[in-house]
Amino acid sequence: MRLNIPVGISDFSEIRRNGYYYVDKSSLIAELLETTATKVTLITRPRRFGKTLGMSMLADFFDIRKDSRTLFDGLEISDSKELCREWMNQWPTIFFSLKDIDGLTFLDAYGQLLAQIADLYKNYTYLLDCADIDPDDKKIFLELKAGQADKVQVSRSLSTLMRMMQTYYQKPVIFLLDEYDVPLARASSHGYYPQMLEIVKIMMSTALKDNSSLRFAVITGCLKIAKESIFTGTNNFVSDTITDSRLNEYFGFTQKEVDRILQETDAMEHADNLKTWYDGYHFGDFDVYCPWDVMNYMRDLQGNPKAKPAGYWKNTSDNAIIRSFIDYAGSSITKKLETLLSGGYILQRVEEDLTYDYLHSSEDNLWSVLYLTGYLTRVRDREVTDSLPDGVSALKIPNAEIREIFETTVKKWFGDSAKIWSRKALFDAVWNGDSSVVTQEMNKLLRRTISYHDYREDFYHAFLAGIFTGAGYMVESNREHGEGRSDVVVYDPVNSRAAVFEAKYSKSPEGMGEDCEKALEQIHKRMYAEELEEDYDEILCYGISFFRKRCLVKKKDK
C-alpha cells in the first residue's frame, strides 16, 4: 500500500484535507480536558517530536471560527460525542508560534517579533467592528497590526487580544503558544539575552497570570525555564516534561504505531533498521521513536525499497549544542563521552529547571541540556547495574542516528583542534625517520582526543589522517597502492618526499611490537611504496600499533 506521507508539514488541517498519512494523536485533546482546572500546561519535548502538529490539531479542534468535524471524522476523539459537542469549535482560540523569532541583534529579533504579532492581529480585524470593545483597545490593536506599537504594547499584546476576544465572544480564550523558548535560546547564542528575556517575561506574565480572559493555555518548548520566573505565580500550572508519563505517548511514535505503519506499507522487513536508528527514547513510562525520522525513512522506502536509514534529524539543525559541549570538555567530560560513544551509560544529575544564559555554567547543566534536547535518554531501571542516588539518572545515546551525530561532531572537533595543536616536533620526526619521537608525539596527541567506535581501527585511521590534514600536506586515505590499500599516505611534494602509514589495533599492550612488525610486513608484501618511487626522492614507511590511547611506531629499514 502506498501512503501519502507528509514530511515537513505541521498543519493538521492540511494533512487531513489532503488525505496525507496521519498517526492518530487526537486523544491528546481528551487527556488535556480531563483536568480543565489546570490553567497552564507546559509541554517540553526535543525538536521534531510533533509539538507543532499537536498544537495545530488543538487549534483546529477548539477554534470557534472553524467547522472541523470532517477533519476529526474517524479519529479517536470523534468517539467522545459529549466532549466534542461541548468543546469542538466552541471556544475563541489563539494559536501563536515564536519559532521564527531570530536575529543577530536584539533589534533584528525584536523586529521579527513585531512582524509576527502584526500577522497574528491581522487574523482578528473583525474585532474592530464590535461596539462593546473599548476604543482604546481598538487603537492599540491598529498600532500592533501595523507593527508600530511601542515596547509596552508589544509586551502586553497577547493579553490585549485575549481581552478583546472575550468581550466579542463572551467567553474566555484558549491560548496555544508554540516554541515559547526559541527567542530566548537564540538570544543566548547571539548575546542579547537580558533584553529578550524582559519582553518574553512580560508577555507570559500578562497573558497567563491572573488573566480572567484566559480559559486555559497550552505551551510547548524544549526547556522548562522556571528559574527565569516566567511562569512563577501562574495559577494551576502543570509542567509535562520527558520524565513525566502523562502526555508522552502523544509526542513521538510508540512501537505499536510504528508496527502499524510498517504493516500498512508492507515494509516489516525494515523494522530492525527503524528500531536501531530511530527508537530508544524513553519518555516517562513510554518508549518512543522520533516521528520526523520514521516518516522521512518511510517516504524514502516508498521511492526506493532498498533505501538505507539516514540521519534526517541532524539535517534540521547544526547540532551546535554538542560542539559547544565538546569545546568545553575537560578530562571528566571526555571520559564520559567515550563511555557513551562505546554504547555504555553514564550516571549524571539532571536539572530540568534550566536557564539559557547559564547552560555552560556547570557540567551538570551541559549533560542536562543534552538529555532534554534529545541527544541522550534515560536508561531503564532494569538495565542499570549501578545503584542510583536520589536525583541521579543513568543516561545513554538513544540510537544509531544520534551516535552518528556525536561521532561526526567529534571528528570535526578533532580536525579543527588538530590545526592549532603544536605538531612541528611530530612532523620533523616523521621526515627525519625518528620513530621513537614519532611515538612520543603521537601518544601526546592521542591523549587529547575523544575516542569513538570503541577504539576500532577506523578511529585510529581518522586520527592519523586528521593529524596531517590542514598542515600543508596532501593526505590520502585507503588509496590503492601496489597490490592493496594503504591506510594513510602523506605527501610533501615541495621536498619530494612521502610517508606511508599502516596501522594495526592491538588486543593488548604486550602485542603492540609484534603488530607493528605485521604492519611493516604488509607494506612490504603489498608494495605500497613502490609506485611512489618514480615521483618522490624519499619514501618513509611506518608501521603503527594502537591499544586504546597508546601507540607504538616502527620505521621500515631501508
C-alpha positions, 0 to 999 in steps of 0.5 A: 500500500502506498501512503501519502506521507507528509514530511515537513508539514505541521498543519493538521488541517492540511494533512487531513484535507489532503488525505496525507498519512496521519498517526492518530494523536487526537486523544491528546485533546481528551487527556488535556480536558480531563483536568480543565482546572489546570490553567497552564500546561507546559509541554517540553519535548526535543525538536521534531517530536510533533509539538507543532502538529499537536498544537495545530490539531488543538487549534483546529479542534477548539477554534470557534471560527472553524467547522472541523468535524470532517477533519476529526471524522474517524479519529479517536476523539470523534468517539467522545460525542459529549466532549466534542459537542461541548468543546469542538469549535466552541471556544475563541482560540489563539494559536501563536508560534515564536519559532521564527523569532531570530536575529543577530541583534536584539533589534533584528529579533525584536523586529521579527517579533513585531512582524509576527504579532502584526500577522497574528492581529491581522487574523482578528480585524473583525474585532474592530467592528464590535461596539462593546470593545473599548476604543482604546483597545481598538487603537492599540490593536491598529498600532500592533497590526501595523507593527508600530506599537511601542515596547509596552504594547508589544509586551502586553499584546497577547493579553490585549487580544485575549481581552478583546476576544472575550468581550466579542465572544463572551467567553474566555480564550484558549491560548496555544503558544508554540516554541515559547523558548526559541527567542530566548535560546537564540538570544543566548547564542547571539548575546542579547539575552537580558533584553529578550528575556524582559519582553518574553517575561512580560508577555507570559506574565500578562497573558497567563497570570491572573488573566480572567480572559484566559480559559486555559493555555497550552505551551510547548518548548524544549526547556522548562525555564522556571528559574527565569520566573516566567511562569512563577505565580501562574495559577494551576500550572502543570509542567509535562516534561520527558520524565513525566508519563502523562502526555508522552505517548502523544509526542513521538511514535510508540512501537505499536504505531510504528508496527502499524505503519510498517504493516500498512506499507508492507515494509516489516522487513525494515523494522530492525533498521527503524528500531536501531536508528530511530527508537530508544527514547524513553519518555516517562513510562513510554518508549518512543521513536522520533516521528520526523525520522520514521516518516522521512525513512518511510517516504524514502522506502516508498521511492526506493525499497532498498533505501538505507536509514539516514540521519534526517534529524541532524539535517534540521539543525547544526547540532551546535549544542554538542560542539559547544559541549565538546569545546568545553570538555575537560578530562571528566567530560571526555571520559564520559563521552567515550563511555557513551560513544562505546554504547555504555551509560553514564550516571549524571544529575539532571536539572530540568529547571534550566536557564539559557544564559547559564547552560555552560555554567556547570557540567551538570547543566551541559549533560542536562541540556543534552538529555532534554534536547534529545541527544541522550535518554534515560536508561531503564531501571532494569538495565542499570547495574549501578545503584542510583542516588536520589536525583541521579539518572543513568543516561545513554545515546538513544540510537544509531542516528544520534551516535552518528551525530556525536561521532561526526561532531567529534571528528570535526572537533578533532580536525579543527583542534588538530590545526592549532595543536603544536605538531612541528616536533611530530612532523620533523620526526616523521621526515627525519625517520625518528620513530621513537619521537614519532611515538612520543608525539603521537601518544601526546596527541592521542591523549587529547582526543575523544575516542569513538567506535570503541577504539576500532581501527577506523578511529585510529585511521581518522586520527592519523589522517586528521593529524596531517590534514590542514598542515600543508600536506596532501593526505590520502586515505585507503588509496590503492597502492601496489597490490592493496590499500594503504591506510594513510599516505602523506605527501610533501611534494615541495621536498619530494618526499612521502610517508606511508602509514599502516596501522594495526589495533592491538588486543593488548599492550604486550602485542603492540611490537609484534603488530607493528612488525605485521604492519611493516610486513604488509607494506612490504608484501603489498608494495605500497611504496613502490609506485611512489618511487618514480615521483618522490626522492624519499619514501618513509614507511611506518608501521603503527600499533594502537591499544586504546590511547597508546601507540607504538611506531616502527620505521621500515629499514631501508 
